[in-house]
Amino acid sequence: MGIAGVGSRESGVGARVALFSPLPPTRTGVAHYASMLLPELRKHLDVIAISDPRPPTPDPRIYFLGNNPHHAWIYEEAMRTPGVVVLHDLVLHHLIVEMTLARGDVDGYVAALEANHGQAGAAWARGRAAGLHSEMGNFLMPASVDVANRSRAVIVHNRYAADRLRSFGVTTPIHVVPHPFEPQPSTRGRRDEIRAKHGFAADDRVIGLFGFLTSAKRAEVVLAAFASARGREERLRLLVVGEPAPNVDVDALRGDGITFTGYVADDEFAAYFAAVDRLVNLRYPSAGETSGTLIRAFEAGKPVAVSDYAQFAEFPDDCVVKIPFGDGEVAALADFFVRSLPDPSTAQAAWLRENASMELTVRGYLAALDDVSRVPIAPVTRTIPLFPQLHATLRDDAVVLRNSGDFTIRTRSYGQPGYRLMMLLFNGETVIDDRWVELPRDLRPGDTAEVAIPRVEGTLRLYHAIDGIPIVVAEPFAEFERVSGVGSRESGAAHV
């Protein structure tokens, strides 16, 4: 049976629940989210809000986890005492780094990555500790698998995050719960006040870039598009509302027509949505989050541009303008800045009512809590591997690759780097040919594809690789000898 009294209107307030989360004035969007949700949850539950470490508290527990150091102690509690974990970010890798490697704890980092992503995770962690690093690796290995598997239930705010967790083998019940919005109609009357404060004229078109500014928000694309668009429309302005991440060079982002506010408190933040005319909310790679600033943009009824992939692709086309990746990304965003657009406010308001009401959010939390006592924790049975299972055979001047695993090999997937091969030809120990090779198409389990090889004698070795990621497995998965006059022969294992 479920938790006695959960969501019971007949018996008044239901069970006692402990909710672990940062709270205002902590400078994080999760703290603001918690401040919205707590009053509504308390209509159904006796919720104890815990915003700092303290002695033992009642069960069940809800843990809010985000990808920053504010959540380190909450992560430790969730690992010790399983409860309902709310993954505001699917990616917790940066948090794990802050808790281990940034403190000099290499062994702890290796152990955490191995617990989340197996031997490939451990190999990646050792490489990073030795100085090899790509930011994409933080997203390739989100490091939220272990805490999700230890939990009694998991809450995420979009289908993309749920699908990614399941692809990593998470079998804990996963609930996709709407991210709520908070109507703030009074802030709309502050448009002129905020614009005057920053020196904007009435006929300026102000583009808003909101929230904690990280490299994943594609600031370089926004700036390039803004520069291009401003050459066509001199009344264009860019307002960056929020503080930058430590690894973002703000000085490099400054320019004519660009205004930085720095940190803006929650009680002022909403008024800035009224002050801008359009918003840009790009992401790559995705941390699996549902953007609170995007939800606020909908509440304000403003045109908003998003990247056309991952969880952002789930939004209807009449609510957002989707910007595709590729060579045309900057041009498409610049066009969004300057061209006439239909008013999206009616569609956005309808979407919020149907998909983001606080009532739906609370209902989702109650359902997840009900799962805690009636659904046993299921064992992990399978995980998506970092590298695929490929069987290689040699045929004339090509290698035939067959996907012998259980998962489709994606040549390119937005939000993740694409799989590639490294093909090296050796004469003894000397590399005489070295090339990256992309698969010609996605390979479903059992599918085959041919890859051309150089017409040169020597030892041909094939290595797994991922676009933009340092090699974490240095051994070849296939090796062939190409010998003049007697054809070619396979040497050693040709698959993993």
Helices and strands as residue ranges (DSSP letters): E 16-20, H 29-41, E 46-50, E 61-65, G 69-71, H 72-80, E 84-87, H 93-99, G 101-103, H 106-129, H 136-140, H 145-150, E 153-156, H 159-167, E 174-176, G 185-190, H 191-197, E 205-210, G 215-217, H 219-230, E 236-241, G 250-253, E 258-262, H 266-275, E 278-281, H 292-300, E 304-307, G 310-314, E 321-323, H 329-338, H 345-355, H 358-374, E 390-395, E 398-403, E 419-427, E 430-438, E 448-452, E 458-466, E 478-483, E 487-490
